């Protein structure tokens, strides 16, 4: 396997392998409708901020995004063969119960190398409405200067599959809507707690507005 760059970031080659696997799986099992992928900057550091209401949301975005993506994934998923696989395709293990310095360093390394970092800014799977954000997204965006691209995954929780109830029905449509990139900071370069809180508030408004726009455009209603 290719060695990680000096920044400590995982190899982009592994993430590209993961993207290709994701393309086959997501398009083979479901019918993704991808909107706005052209809005993702073709180069430079980017953070994909994804709403999270189902376990397939991350793999779905990984498979349809136009660039290889390194997602921050909870450490509980890195067990046995699955953990080795996730590491091999360039995904980042993070301990959500603490300030995981290793994960933070590697995530910043992805951005320093001009790569794409995938984050579920709500911190855990839930309704997926961006109503409550953790400060991590603001920290990575302000610290790195990376643009944030909001991503709405819609339809993954509409119905349960008949054969595997934990997954959406096979060949059902899942919409993935990419939004306009934006900067989280105010241009001052400040990284104080107040600056991060203000950035988090700006981010929340942008993500919520994108989600509402995506629901309107696709005809998807909020899942109760």
Secondary structure, DSSP 8 states (H G I E B T S, - for coil): -----TTS---HHHHHHHHHHHHHHHHHHSEEEEESGGGS-SSS-EEEEE--SSTHHHHHHHHHSSS-EEEEEEGGG--HHHHHHHHHTT-EEE-TTS--HHHHHHHHHHHHTT-EEEE-TTSS-SS-S--S--THHHHHHHHH--EEEEEEEESTTSS--SS-TTS--TT-EEEEEE---B--S-SS---SHHHHHHHHHHHHHHHHHHHHHHHHHHT-----
